[in-house]
Every structure is written in C-alpha cells, then in structure tokens.
Amino acid sequence: MVFTTFVNFIRTRGPDEFWRKRKIFKLSAHFLGRRRNCYSLAIRNVHRALQYATKGRRLKKRDMSDLWSARVAAGCEQHGISFYTFMESLQRSNILLNKKVLSELATWEPRTFEAIARIAREKAEIEGLPDVKNQHVPSGVITRGMIK
C-alpha cells in the first residue's frame, strides 16, 4: 500500500487490527449480549474468562484428587480399615496402585477392592499399624460387594 503522506501511514491500522479483533471475537462467541459484539467489552470478558480457565485447571486436579480419596476412604471404611493405614500397608506390601486406580476399583470392582483391602488388613496387623478394626457390616446397608 502506497501512502502519500506520513500522517496517512500512521493513521492506517491495516489488516493487523482486523485479525487481532477477530481472535478476541472468536473467543467471545459464546457470550451473551454486547459482551460478544462490542470489542471493548469482549476483550475485558475474554481476559477474565482466560484467567478463570487457568485457575480452573488447577482446581480440577485438586477436586479429582479429593474425589478419589473420598471413594477410597469409603471403600476402606466398608472393609474396616482406615484410609491412611490402608495406603501405608499397600506401600509396605509393594502394591503400587495410585488413588485414581484404587477409586476405580472401589467403585466398579468391589470384589477386587475387597481382596486388596484384605491384603492391606493382614499386612497392617502383621506390622502393627493402627486403626484396623474388626470387620463388621453396618445393619440395613446393602452394597454392590454383598450382592452375589
């Protein structure tokens, strides 16, 4: 593009502005109202949404870890052993399963989890670890592991 004066050269914004705005409008396409059409509003809201997305990725990892721990703890309680004793005795038995796999087993494979819990209980009793209770089934509760 040829400019007759330097002032006209400075005032032109060219294709760069179009593509920069287009990138923001693509990110704001799912917003409602003026937040998707008005650039000054869209850019503010897109920046805020990207910040929340960054935080959300960390929070998702933490939430999933808490969920896995809760599921494994519930399975351990069902079989009469505390969560920390269970994990420690698995480590000492060289059963190297992480919380995610253990939670999947506790949820979808209760008999397999029961076998692992039995191994952990025996190891805990041999090693003298605390919080190993006599196995008792709460009255009035039916779990998937009891159905035969």
BAZADO-444778 format. One record per atom (N, C-alpha, C, O): residue in three letters; residue number from 1; atom name; x, y, z. Coordinates in steps of 0.02 Angstrom, whole numbers. Example, Ala and Ser with C-alpha at 12.3 -4.5 7.8 and 13.67 -1.06 7.14 Angstrom:
<rs>
[r ALA,1,N,[660,-284,390]]
[r ALA,1,CA,[615,-225,390]]
[r ALA,1,C,[660,-165,390]]
[r ALA,1,O,[712,-166,423]]
[r SER,2,N,[642,-112,354]]
[r SER,2,CA,[684,-53,357]]
[r SER,2,C,[645,2,394]]
[r SER,2,O,[670,57,402]]
</rs>
This chain:
<rs>
[r MET,1,N,[42,-58,0]]
[r MET,1,CA,[0,0,0]]
[r MET,1,C,[45,62,0]]
[r MET,1,O,[92,66,39]]
[r VAL,2,N,[29,109,-44]]
[r VAL,2,CA,[70,169,-51]]
[r VAL,2,C,[34,227,-16]]
[r VAL,2,O,[-26,237,-26]]
[r PHE,3,N,[70,264,25]]
[r PHE,3,CA,[42,321,61]]
[r PHE,3,C,[75,384,36]]
[r PHE,3,O,[136,387,26]]
[r THR,4,N,[32,435,26]]
[r THR,4,CA,[59,499,2]]
[r THR,4,C,[93,539,57]]
[r THR,4,O,[140,576,44]]
[r THR,5,N,[69,531,118]]
[r THR,5,CA,[99,568,173]]
[r THR,5,C,[112,520,231]]
[r THR,5,O,[84,465,236]]
[r PHE,6,N,[156,541,275]]
[r PHE,6,CA,[173,502,333]]
[r PHE,6,C,[115,497,381]]
[r PHE,6,O,[107,447,416]]
[r VAL,7,N,[74,551,384]]
[r VAL,7,CA,[16,552,429]]
[r VAL,7,C,[-33,497,410]]
[r VAL,7,O,[-60,463,453]]
[r ASN,8,N,[-45,489,345]]
[r ASN,8,CA,[-90,436,323]]
[r ASN,8,C,[-62,367,340]]
[r ASN,8,O,[-99,321,355]]
[r PHE,9,N,[3,360,337]]
[r PHE,9,CA,[35,296,354]]
[r PHE,9,C,[24,279,427]]
[r PHE,9,O,[12,221,445]]
[r ILE,10,N,[30,329,470]]
[r ILE,10,CA,[21,318,542]]
[r ILE,10,C,[-51,301,558]]
[r ILE,10,O,[-65,258,600]]
[r ARG,11,N,[-99,334,523]]
[r ARG,11,CA,[-169,325,540]]
[r ARG,11,C,[-197,258,516]]
[r ARG,11,O,[-248,235,542]]
[r THR,12,N,[-165,227,468]]
[r THR,12,CA,[-191,162,445]]
[r THR,12,C,[-176,108,495]]
[r THR,12,O,[-121,105,524]]
[r ARG,13,N,[-224,66,505]]
[r ARG,13,CA,[-213,12,552]]
[r ARG,13,C,[-204,-54,516]]
[r ARG,13,O,[-174,-101,543]]
[r GLY,14,N,[-228,-58,456]]
[r GLY,14,CA,[-214,-115,414]]
[r GLY,14,C,[-247,-180,437]]
[r GLY,14,O,[-292,-179,479]]
[r PRO,15,N,[-225,-234,410]]
[r PRO,15,CA,[-256,-298,425]]
[r PRO,15,C,[-241,-324,495]]
[r PRO,15,O,[-276,-368,520]]
[r ASP,16,N,[-189,-298,526]]
[r ASP,16,CA,[-171,-323,592]]
[r ASP,16,C,[-228,-314,642]]
[r ASP,16,O,[-242,-358,682]]
[r GLU,17,N,[-260,-256,641]]
[r GLU,17,CA,[-314,-243,687]]
[r GLU,17,C,[-372,-291,675]]
[r GLU,17,O,[-403,-315,723]]
[r PHE,18,N,[-388,-304,613]]
[r PHE,18,CA,[-442,-350,597]]
[r PHE,18,C,[-430,-419,627]]
[r PHE,18,O,[-475,-447,658]]
[r TRP,19,N,[-371,-445,617]]
[r TRP,19,CA,[-357,-512,641]]
[r TRP,19,C,[-352,-515,717]]
[r TRP,19,O,[-371,-565,747]]
[r ARG,20,N,[-326,-462,747]]
[r ARG,20,CA,[-323,-460,820]]
[r ARG,20,C,[-393,-460,850]]
[r ARG,20,O,[-407,-496,898]]
[r LYS,21,N,[-437,-418,821]]
[r LYS,21,CA,[-506,-416,846]]
[r LYS,21,C,[-542,-481,832]]
[r LYS,21,O,[-581,-504,873]]
[r ARG,22,N,[-528,-510,775]]
[r ARG,22,CA,[-561,-573,757]]
[r ARG,22,C,[-545,-628,808]]
[r ARG,22,O,[-587,-668,826]]
[r LYS,23,N,[-482,-629,830]]
[r LYS,23,CA,[-461,-679,880]]
[r LYS,23,C,[-501,-670,945]]
[r LYS,23,O,[-523,-719,975]]
[r ILE,24,N,[-511,-608,966]]
[r ILE,24,CA,[-549,-595,1027]]
[r ILE,24,C,[-622,-613,1017]]
[r ILE,24,O,[-653,-643,1060]]
[r PHE,25,N,[-650,-594,959]]
[r PHE,25,CA,[-721,-609,946]]
[r PHE,25,C,[-733,-684,941]]
[r PHE,25,O,[-787,-708,960]]
[r LYS,26,N,[-685,-721,917]]
[r LYS,26,CA,[-693,-794,915]]
[r LYS,26,C,[-696,-822,986]]
[r LYS,26,O,[-735,-868,1000]]
[r LEU,27,N,[-655,-795,1031]]
[r LEU,27,CA,[-655,-819,1100]]
[r LEU,27,C,[-717,-798,1138]]
[r LEU,27,O,[-737,-830,1187]]
[r SER,28,N,[-750,-743,1115]]
[r SER,28,CA,[-809,-719,1149]]
[r SER,28,C,[-873,-740,1114]]
[r SER,28,O,[-927,-713,1130]]
[r ALA,29,N,[-870,-786,1067]]
[r ALA,29,CA,[-929,-804,1026]]
[r ALA,29,C,[-985,-833,1068]]
[r ALA,29,O,[-1043,-827,1049]]
[r HIS,30,N,[-970,-866,1123]]
[r HIS,30,CA,[-1022,-897,1163]]
[r HIS,30,C,[-1050,-851,1217]]
[r HIS,30,O,[-1095,-872,1254]]
[r PHE,31,N,[-1025,-790,1223]]
[r PHE,31,CA,[-1051,-743,1272]]
[r PHE,31,C,[-1119,-717,1249]]
[r PHE,31,O,[-1138,-724,1191]]
[r LEU,32,N,[-1155,-686,1296]]
[r LEU,32,CA,[-1221,-659,1280]]
[r LEU,32,C,[-1219,-583,1277]]
[r LEU,32,O,[-1179,-551,1312]]
[r GLY,33,N,[-1261,-554,1234]]
[r GLY,33,CA,[-1269,-482,1231]]
[r GLY,33,C,[-1209,-446,1200]]
[r GLY,33,O,[-1175,-472,1156]]
[r ARG,34,N,[-1197,-385,1225]]
[r ARG,34,CA,[-1143,-344,1197]]
[r ARG,34,C,[-1074,-371,1213]]
[r ARG,34,O,[-1025,-350,1182]]
[r ARG,35,N,[-1070,-417,1261]]
[r ARG,35,CA,[-1005,-444,1278]]
[r ARG,35,C,[-974,-483,1220]]
[r ARG,35,O,[-914,-495,1220]]
[r ARG,36,N,[-1014,-503,1172]]
[r ARG,36,CA,[-987,-540,1115]]
[r ARG,36,C,[-977,-495,1054]]
[r ARG,36,O,[-938,-513,1010]]
[r ASN,37,N,[-1011,-439,1050]]
[r ASN,37,CA,[-1009,-397,990]]
[r ASN,37,C,[-967,-334,998]]
[r ASN,37,O,[-936,-312,950]]
[r CYS,38,N,[-965,-306,1057]]
[r CYS,38,CA,[-930,-243,1069]]
[r CYS,38,C,[-858,-260,1091]]
[r CYS,38,O,[-848,-294,1142]]
[r TYR,39,N,[-809,-237,1053]]
[r TYR,39,CA,[-740,-257,1064]]
[r TYR,39,C,[-715,-239,1134]]
[r TYR,39,O,[-683,-279,1167]]
[r SER,40,N,[-731,-178,1156]]
[r SER,40,CA,[-705,-156,1221]]
[r SER,40,C,[-733,-198,1278]]
[r SER,40,O,[-698,-211,1327]]
[r LEU,41,N,[-795,-220,1272]]
[r LEU,41,CA,[-823,-264,1322]]
[r LEU,41,C,[-798,-336,1313]]
[r LEU,41,O,[-785,-371,1362]]
[r ALA,42,N,[-793,-356,1251]]
[r ALA,42,CA,[-773,-425,1237]]
[r ALA,42,C,[-702,-439,1262]]
[r ALA,42,O,[-689,-492,1291]]
[r ILE,43,N,[-656,-392,1252]]
[r ILE,43,CA,[-587,-405,1271]]
[r ILE,43,C,[-581,-410,1347]]
[r ILE,43,O,[-542,-451,1372]]
[r ARG,44,N,[-619,-369,1384]]
[r ARG,44,CA,[-617,-374,1457]]
[r ARG,44,C,[-642,-442,1480]]
[r ARG,44,O,[-612,-475,1523]]
[r ASN,45,N,[-698,-463,1452]]
[r ASN,45,CA,[-728,-526,1473]]
[r ASN,45,C,[-688,-587,1451]]
[r ASN,45,O,[-687,-637,1485]]
[r VAL,46,N,[-656,-582,1393]]
[r VAL,46,CA,[-614,-637,1370]]
[r VAL,46,C,[-553,-645,1416]]
[r VAL,46,O,[-534,-701,1434]]
[r HIS,47,N,[-523,-589,1435]]
[r HIS,47,CA,[-465,-593,1480]]
[r HIS,47,C,[-485,-623,1547]]
[r HIS,47,O,[-449,-664,1575]]
[r ARG,48,N,[-544,-603,1572]]
[r ARG,48,CA,[-568,-630,1635]]
[r ARG,48,C,[-581,-706,1628]]
[r ARG,48,O,[-564,-745,1673]]
[r ALA,49,N,[-612,-725,1573]]
[r ALA,49,CA,[-628,-796,1562]]
[r ALA,49,C,[-564,-838,1557]]
[r ALA,49,O,[-562,-894,1582]]
[r LEU,50,N,[-513,-811,1525]]
[r LEU,50,CA,[-450,-847,1520]]
[r LEU,50,C,[-416,-855,1588]]
[r LEU,50,O,[-385,-906,1602]]
[r GLN,51,N,[-423,-804,1631]]
[r GLN,51,CA,[-395,-809,1699]]
[r GLN,51,C,[-431,-863,1738]]
[r GLN,51,O,[-400,-903,1773]]
[r TYR,52,N,[-498,-865,1733]]
[r TYR,52,CA,[-536,-917,1768]]
[r TYR,52,C,[-520,-986,1741]]
[r TYR,52,O,[-517,-1035,1779]]
[r ALA,53,N,[-508,-991,1676]]
[r ALA,53,CA,[-491,-1056,1647]]
[r ALA,53,C,[-424,-1080,1674]]
[r ALA,53,O,[-415,-1140,1686]]
[r THR,54,N,[-377,-1034,1682]]
[r THR,54,CA,[-311,-1053,1709]]
[r THR,54,C,[-318,-1079,1781]]
[r THR,54,O,[-289,-1130,1799]]
[r LYS,55,N,[-357,-1043,1822]]
[r LYS,55,CA,[-368,-1066,1891]]
[r LYS,55,C,[-406,-1131,1892]]
[r LYS,55,O,[-393,-1175,1933]]
[r GLY,56,N,[-454,-1138,1846]]
[r GLY,56,CA,[-496,-1197,1844]]
[r GLY,56,C,[-458,-1261,1829]]
[r GLY,56,O,[-476,-1314,1854]]
[r ARG,57,N,[-405,-1255,1790]]
[r ARG,57,CA,[-366,-1315,1775]]
[r ARG,57,C,[-332,-1342,1838]]
[r ARG,57,O,[-327,-1403,1847]]
[r ARG,58,N,[-309,-1297,1881]]
[r ARG,58,CA,[-280,-1319,1945]]
[r ARG,58,C,[-333,-1347,1992]]
[r ARG,58,O,[-324,-1399,2024]]
[r LEU,59,N,[-390,-1312,1995]]
[r LEU,59,CA,[-443,-1334,2040]]
[r LEU,59,C,[-472,-1401,2019]]
[r LEU,59,O,[-491,-1441,2062]]
[r LYS,60,N,[-474,-1414,1954]]
[r LYS,60,CA,[-500,-1478,1930]]
[r LYS,60,C,[-456,-1535,1955]]
[r LYS,60,O,[-482,-1587,1976]]
[r LYS,61,N,[-391,-1526,1953]]
[r LYS,61,CA,[-345,-1578,1977]]
[r LYS,61,C,[-356,-1590,2052]]
[r LYS,61,O,[-358,-1648,2074]]
[r ARG,62,N,[-364,-1536,2090]]
[r ARG,62,CA,[-374,-1543,2162]]
[r ARG,62,C,[-441,-1577,2177]]
[r ARG,62,O,[-445,-1620,2221]]
[r ASP,63,N,[-494,-1557,2141]]
[r ASP,63,CA,[-559,-1587,2152]]
[r ASP,63,C,[-559,-1661,2136]]
[r ASP,63,O,[-590,-1701,2172]]
[r MET,64,N,[-527,-1681,2082]]
[r MET,64,CA,[-524,-1751,2064]]
[r MET,64,C,[-485,-1791,2116]]
[r MET,64,O,[-505,-1847,2133]]
[r SER,65,N,[-431,-1763,2141]]
[r SER,65,CA,[-393,-1798,2193]]
[r SER,65,C,[-434,-1807,2256]]
[r SER,65,O,[-432,-1860,2287]]
[r ASP,66,N,[-472,-1756,2275]]
[r ASP,66,CA,[-516,-1761,2333]]
[r ASP,66,C,[-571,-1814,2322]]
[r ASP,66,O,[-587,-1852,2368]]
[r LEU,67,N,[-598,-1817,2262]]
[r LEU,67,CA,[-649,-1866,2247]]
[r LEU,67,C,[-621,-1937,2251]]
[r LEU,67,O,[-652,-1981,2280]]
[r TRP,68,N,[-561,-1947,2223]]
[r TRP,68,CA,[-530,-2013,2226]]
[r TRP,68,C,[-517,-2033,2299]]
[r TRP,68,O,[-529,-2090,2318]]
[r SER,69,N,[-492,-1986,2339]]
[r SER,69,CA,[-479,-2001,2409]]
[r SER,69,C,[-543,-2019,2446]]
[r SER,69,O,[-544,-2065,2487]]
[r ALA,70,N,[-597,-1983,2432]]
[r ALA,70,CA,[-660,-1997,2466]]
[r ALA,70,C,[-686,-2066,2447]]
[r ALA,70,O,[-712,-2102,2490]]
[r ARG,71,N,[-680,-2085,2384]]
[r ARG,71,CA,[-704,-2150,2362]]
[r ARG,71,C,[-663,-2207,2394]]
[r ARG,71,O,[-691,-2257,2417]]
[r VAL,72,N,[-597,-2198,2396]]
[r VAL,72,CA,[-555,-2250,2426]]
[r VAL,72,C,[-567,-2253,2501]]
[r VAL,72,O,[-570,-2308,2530]]
[r ALA,73,N,[-576,-2196,2533]]
[r ALA,73,CA,[-589,-2195,2605]]
[r ALA,73,C,[-655,-2229,2621]]
[r ALA,73,O,[-661,-2264,2672]]
[r ALA,74,N,[-706,-2219,2579]]
[r ALA,74,CA,[-770,-2253,2590]]
[r ALA,74,C,[-763,-2328,2582]]
[r ALA,74,O,[-792,-2366,2621]]
[r GLY,75,N,[-725,-2349,2532]]
[r GLY,75,CA,[-713,-2421,2524]]
[r GLY,75,C,[-674,-2451,2582]]
[r GLY,75,O,[-688,-2507,2603]]
[r CYS,76,N,[-626,-2414,2608]]
[r CYS,76,CA,[-586,-2437,2665]]
[r CYS,76,C,[-630,-2443,2727]]
[r CYS,76,O,[-625,-2491,2765]]
[r GLU,77,N,[-672,-2393,2738]]
[r GLU,77,CA,[-717,-2394,2796]]
[r GLU,77,C,[-764,-2454,2792]]
[r GLU,77,O,[-780,-2485,2843]]
[r GLN,78,N,[-785,-2470,2732]]
[r GLN,78,CA,[-829,-2527,2723]]
[r GLN,78,C,[-795,-2593,2743]]
[r GLN,78,O,[-827,-2639,2766]]
[r HIS,79,N,[-729,-2596,2734]]
[r HIS,79,CA,[-692,-2657,2748]]
[r HIS,79,C,[-653,-2653,2814]]
[r HIS,79,O,[-612,-2696,2828]]
[r GLY,80,N,[-666,-2602,2854]]
[r GLY,80,CA,[-640,-2600,2922]]
[r GLY,80,C,[-568,-2579,2929]]
[r GLY,80,O,[-533,-2605,2972]]
[r ILE,81,N,[-544,-2534,2887]]
[r ILE,81,CA,[-475,-2510,2892]]
[r ILE,81,C,[-476,-2436,2875]]
[r ILE,81,O,[-514,-2414,2832]]
[r SER,82,N,[-434,-2397,2908]]
[r SER,82,CA,[-433,-2325,2893]]
[r SER,82,C,[-395,-2313,2828]]
[r SER,82,O,[-355,-2355,2806]]
[r PHE,83,N,[-407,-2255,2798]]
[r PHE,83,CA,[-377,-2238,2734]]
[r PHE,83,C,[-301,-2237,2737]]
[r PHE,83,O,[-267,-2266,2695]]
[r TYR,84,N,[-275,-2203,2788]]
[r TYR,84,CA,[-202,-2195,2792]]
[r TYR,84,C,[-167,-2261,2808]]
[r TYR,84,O,[-113,-2275,2782]]
[r THR,85,N,[-198,-2302,2850]]
[r THR,85,CA,[-170,-2368,2864]]
[r THR,85,C,[-172,-2411,2801]]
[r THR,85,O,[-125,-2448,2787]]
[r PHE,86,N,[-227,-2405,2764]]
[r PHE,86,CA,[-234,-2442,2701]]
[r PHE,86,C,[-179,-2424,2652]]
[r PHE,86,O,[-147,-2468,2623]]
[r MET,87,N,[-169,-2359,2642]]
[r MET,87,CA,[-118,-2337,2594]]
[r MET,87,C,[-47,-2356,2617]]
[r MET,87,O,[-6,-2377,2577]]
[r GLU,88,N,[-35,-2350,2682]]
[r GLU,88,CA,[32,-2367,2708]]
[r GLU,88,C,[45,-2442,2702]]
[r GLU,88,O,[100,-2462,2683]]
[r SER,89,N,[-5,-2483,2716]]
[r SER,89,CA,[6,-2555,2711]]
[r SER,89,C,[11,-2577,2638]]
[r SER,89,O,[45,-2627,2624]]
[r LEU,90,N,[-21,-2542,2592]]
[r LEU,90,CA,[-11,-2558,2521]]
[r LEU,90,C,[60,-2542,2500]]
[r LEU,90,O,[91,-2580,2463]]
[r GLN,91,N,[86,-2486,2524]]
[r GLN,91,CA,[156,-2469,2509]]
[r GLN,91,C,[203,-2522,2536]]
[r GLN,91,O,[250,-2543,2502]]
[r ARG,92,N,[191,-2544,2597]]
[r ARG,92,CA,[235,-2593,2628]]
[r ARG,92,C,[228,-2662,2596]]
[r ARG,92,O,[273,-2703,2600]]
[r SER,93,N,[171,-2674,2563]]
[r SER,93,CA,[160,-2738,2528]]
[r SER,93,C,[184,-2736,2456]]
[r SER,93,O,[176,-2784,2419]]
[r ASN,94,N,[212,-2679,2436]]
[r ASN,94,CA,[235,-2668,2367]]
[r ASN,94,C,[178,-2673,2316]]
[r ASN,94,O,[188,-2697,2260]]
[r ILE,95,N,[119,-2651,2336]]
[r ILE,95,CA,[64,-2644,2289]]
[r ILE,95,C,[61,-2570,2271]]
[r ILE,95,O,[38,-2528,2310]]
[r LEU,96,N,[86,-2553,2213]]
[r LEU,96,CA,[95,-2484,2194]]
[r LEU,96,C,[38,-2460,2150]]
[r LEU,96,O,[47,-2449,2090]]
[r LEU,97,N,[-21,-2452,2179]]
[r LEU,97,CA,[-79,-2425,2144]]
[r LEU,97,C,[-92,-2355,2170]]
[r LEU,97,O,[-90,-2343,2230]]
[r ASN,98,N,[-107,-2309,2124]]
[r ASN,98,CA,[-120,-2241,2146]]
[r ASN,98,C,[-194,-2233,2165]]
[r ASN,98,O,[-234,-2279,2157]]
[r LYS,99,N,[-212,-2173,2189]]
[r LYS,99,CA,[-279,-2161,2214]]
[r LYS,99,C,[-331,-2167,2158]]
[r LYS,99,O,[-387,-2189,2170]]
[r LYS,100,N,[-312,-2147,2098]]
[r LYS,100,CA,[-361,-2150,2043]]
[r LYS,100,C,[-380,-2222,2028]]
[r LYS,100,O,[-440,-2237,2021]]
[r VAL,101,N,[-331,-2266,2023]]
[r VAL,101,CA,[-345,-2336,2008]]
[r VAL,101,C,[-383,-2368,2066]]
[r VAL,101,O,[-430,-2406,2055]]
[r LEU,102,N,[-363,-2353,2127]]
[r LEU,102,CA,[-398,-2381,2185]]
[r LEU,102,C,[-470,-2357,2188]]
[r LEU,102,O,[-515,-2396,2206]]
[r SER,103,N,[-483,-2294,2169]]
[r SER,103,CA,[-551,-2270,2170]]
[r SER,103,C,[-593,-2303,2116]]
[r SER,103,O,[-652,-2318,2126]]
[r GLU,104,N,[-563,-2316,2058]]
[r GLU,104,CA,[-598,-2353,2005]]
[r GLU,104,C,[-615,-2423,2028]]
[r GLU,104,O,[-670,-2449,2016]]
[r LEU,105,N,[-567,-2455,2062]]
[r LEU,105,CA,[-580,-2522,2088]]
[r LEU,105,C,[-635,-2522,2141]]
[r LEU,105,O,[-678,-2565,2142]]
[r ALA,106,N,[-632,-2472,2186]]
[r ALA,106,CA,[-683,-2468,2239]]
[r ALA,106,C,[-752,-2456,2210]]
[r ALA,106,O,[-802,-2480,2237]]
[r THR,107,N,[-756,-2419,2155]]
[r THR,107,CA,[-820,-2403,2125]]
[r THR,107,C,[-847,-2459,2082]]
[r THR,107,O,[-905,-2479,2089]]
[r TRP,108,N,[-805,-2485,2037]]
[r TRP,108,CA,[-830,-2531,1985]]
[r TRP,108,C,[-811,-2604,1996]]
[r TRP,108,O,[-843,-2648,1968]]
[r GLU,109,N,[-761,-2618,2037]]
[r GLU,109,CA,[-740,-2686,2051]]
[r GLU,109,C,[-736,-2698,2126]]
[r GLU,109,O,[-681,-2703,2153]]
[r PRO,110,N,[-793,-2702,2160]]
[r PRO,110,CA,[-791,-2706,2234]]
[r PRO,110,C,[-758,-2769,2260]]
[r PRO,110,O,[-728,-2767,2314]]
[r ARG,111,N,[-763,-2824,2225]]
[r ARG,111,CA,[-732,-2886,2250]]
[r ARG,111,C,[-656,-2882,2244]]
[r ARG,111,O,[-620,-2906,2287]]
[r THR,112,N,[-632,-2852,2190]]
[r THR,112,CA,[-560,-2842,2183]]
[r THR,112,C,[-535,-2796,2238]]
[r THR,112,O,[-483,-2809,2269]]
[r PHE,113,N,[-572,-2742,2251]]
[r PHE,113,CA,[-552,-2695,2304]]
[r PHE,113,C,[-555,-2730,2372]]
[r PHE,113,O,[-513,-2717,2415]]
[r GLU,114,N,[-603,-2774,2381]]
[r GLU,114,CA,[-608,-2810,2444]]
[r GLU,114,C,[-547,-2855,2454]]
[r GLU,114,O,[-522,-2861,2510]]
[r ALA,115,N,[-523,-2887,2400]]
[r ALA,115,CA,[-463,-2928,2405]]
[r ALA,115,C,[-402,-2886,2422]]
[r ALA,115,O,[-360,-2906,2463]]
[r ILE,116,N,[-396,-2828,2391]]
[r ILE,116,CA,[-340,-2783,2406]]
[r ILE,116,C,[-345,-2759,2479]]
[r ILE,116,O,[-294,-2754,2513]]
[r ALA,117,N,[-406,-2743,2501]]
[r ALA,117,CA,[-415,-2721,2571]]
[r ALA,117,C,[-397,-2776,2620]]
[r ALA,117,O,[-369,-2763,2673]]
[r ARG,118,N,[-413,-2838,2602]]
[r ARG,118,CA,[-396,-2895,2645]]
[r ARG,118,C,[-320,-2902,2651]]
[r ARG,118,O,[-293,-2913,2705]]
[r ILE,119,N,[-285,-2895,2594]]
[r ILE,119,CA,[-212,-2898,2595]]
[r ILE,119,C,[-184,-2842,2638]]
[r ILE,119,O,[-138,-2853,2678]]
[r ALA,120,N,[-212,-2782,2631]]
[r ALA,120,CA,[-188,-2725,2670]]
[r ALA,120,C,[-202,-2734,2744]]
[r ALA,120,O,[-160,-2717,2786]]
[r ARG,121,N,[-260,-2762,2761]]
[r ARG,121,CA,[-275,-2775,2832]]
[r ARG,121,C,[-226,-2825,2863]]
[r ARG,121,O,[-201,-2814,2918]]
[r GLU,122,N,[-212,-2879,2826]]
[r GLU,122,CA,[-165,-2929,2852]]
[r GLU,122,C,[-96,-2899,2861]]
[r GLU,122,O,[-63,-2912,2912]]
[r LYS,123,N,[-74,-2859,2813]]
[r LYS,123,CA,[-8,-2827,2819]]
[r LYS,123,C,[-8,-2779,2878]]
[r LYS,123,O,[42,-2775,2915]]
[r ALA,124,N,[-63,-2742,2888]]
[r ALA,124,CA,[-66,-2694,2943]]
[r ALA,124,C,[-65,-2730,3010]]
[r ALA,124,O,[-34,-2706,3058]]
[r GLU,125,N,[-99,-2787,3014]]
[r GLU,125,CA,[-98,-2825,3077]]
[r GLU,125,C,[-29,-2854,3091]]
[r GLU,125,O,[-7,-2855,3149]]
[r ILE,126,N,[6,-2878,3039]]
[r ILE,126,CA,[73,-2905,3048]]
[r ILE,126,C,[121,-2849,3069]]
[r ILE,126,O,[161,-2859,3115]]
[r GLU,127,N,[116,-2792,3036]]
[r GLU,127,CA,[162,-2736,3050]]
[r GLU,127,C,[142,-2698,3114]]
[r GLU,127,O,[182,-2660,3140]]
[r GLY,128,N,[82,-2708,3138]]
[r GLY,128,CA,[60,-2674,3198]]
[r GLY,128,C,[39,-2602,3185]]
[r GLY,128,O,[46,-2559,3229]]
[r LEU,129,N,[12,-2589,3126]]
[r LEU,129,CA,[-11,-2522,3110]]
[r LEU,129,C,[-78,-2509,3145]]
[r LEU,129,O,[-116,-2556,3157]]
[r PRO,130,N,[-93,-2446,3162]]
[r PRO,130,CA,[-154,-2431,3200]]
[r PRO,130,C,[-216,-2431,3154]]
[r PRO,130,O,[-210,-2437,3093]]
[r ASP,131,N,[-274,-2423,3184]]
[r ASP,131,CA,[-338,-2413,3150]]
[r ASP,131,C,[-359,-2472,3107]]
[r ASP,131,O,[-385,-2462,3052]]
[r VAL,132,N,[-348,-2533,3131]]
[r VAL,132,CA,[-376,-2591,3098]]
[r VAL,132,C,[-431,-2618,3143]]
[r VAL,132,O,[-418,-2641,3198]]
[r LYS,133,N,[-492,-2614,3118]]
[r LYS,133,CA,[-550,-2634,3159]]
[r LYS,133,C,[-572,-2704,3139]]
[r LYS,133,O,[-557,-2727,3084]]
[r ASN,134,N,[-608,-2736,3183]]
[r ASN,134,CA,[-639,-2799,3164]]
[r ASN,134,C,[-692,-2784,3112]]
[r ASN,134,O,[-732,-2737,3119]]
[r GLN,135,N,[-693,-2824,3060]]
[r GLN,135,CA,[-738,-2809,3005]]
[r GLN,135,C,[-810,-2821,3027]]
[r GLN,135,O,[-828,-2875,3050]]
[r HIS,136,N,[-849,-2771,3018]]
[r HIS,136,CA,[-920,-2777,3031]]
[r HIS,136,C,[-958,-2741,2977]]
[r HIS,136,O,[-936,-2690,2950]]
[r VAL,137,N,[-1016,-2767,2960]]
[r VAL,137,CA,[-1058,-2737,2909]]
[r VAL,137,C,[-1112,-2697,2944]]
[r VAL,137,O,[-1147,-2724,2987]]
[r PRO,138,N,[-1119,-2633,2927]]
[r PRO,138,CA,[-1172,-2594,2958]]
[r PRO,138,C,[-1241,-2625,2942]]
[r PRO,138,O,[-1252,-2651,2887]]
[r SER,139,N,[-1286,-2624,2990]]
[r SER,139,CA,[-1351,-2654,2978]]
[r SER,139,C,[-1393,-2609,2933]]
[r SER,139,O,[-1390,-2548,2938]]
[r GLY,140,N,[-1431,-2640,2890]]
[r GLY,140,CA,[-1476,-2603,2846]]
[r GLY,140,C,[-1443,-2573,2785]]
[r GLY,140,O,[-1474,-2534,2750]]
[r VAL,141,N,[-1380,-2590,2772]]
[r VAL,141,CA,[-1345,-2562,2715]]
[r VAL,141,C,[-1327,-2619,2668]]
[r VAL,141,O,[-1297,-2669,2688]]
[r ILE,142,N,[-1345,-2610,2604]]
[r ILE,142,CA,[-1328,-2660,2554]]
[r ILE,142,C,[-1282,-2627,2504]]
[r ILE,142,O,[-1298,-2575,2476]]
[r THR,143,N,[-1225,-2658,2492]]
[r THR,143,CA,[-1178,-2631,2444]]
[r THR,143,C,[-1171,-2680,2386]]
[r THR,143,O,[-1193,-2737,2390]]
[r ARG,144,N,[-1140,-2656,2333]]
[r ARG,144,CA,[-1131,-2697,2274]]
[r ARG,144,C,[-1089,-2759,2289]]
[r ARG,144,O,[-1098,-2812,2259]]
[r GLY,145,N,[-1041,-2753,2337]]
[r GLY,145,CA,[-998,-2809,2354]]
[r GLY,145,C,[-1035,-2865,2389]]
[r GLY,145,O,[-1013,-2922,2388]]
[r MET,146,N,[-1092,-2850,2421]]
[r MET,146,CA,[-1130,-2901,2457]]
[r MET,146,C,[-1174,-2942,2411]]
[r MET,146,O,[-1193,-2998,2428]]
[r ILE,147,N,[-1191,-2914,2354]]
[r ILE,147,CA,[-1235,-2949,2308]]
[r ILE,147,C,[-1197,-3005,2274]]
[r ILE,147,O,[-1144,-2994,2246]]
[r LYS,148,N,[-1224,-3065,2277]]
[r LYS,148,CA,[-1189,-3123,2247]]
[r LYS,148,C,[-1233,-3158,2198]]
[r LYS,148,O,[-1212,-3207,2168]]
</rs>
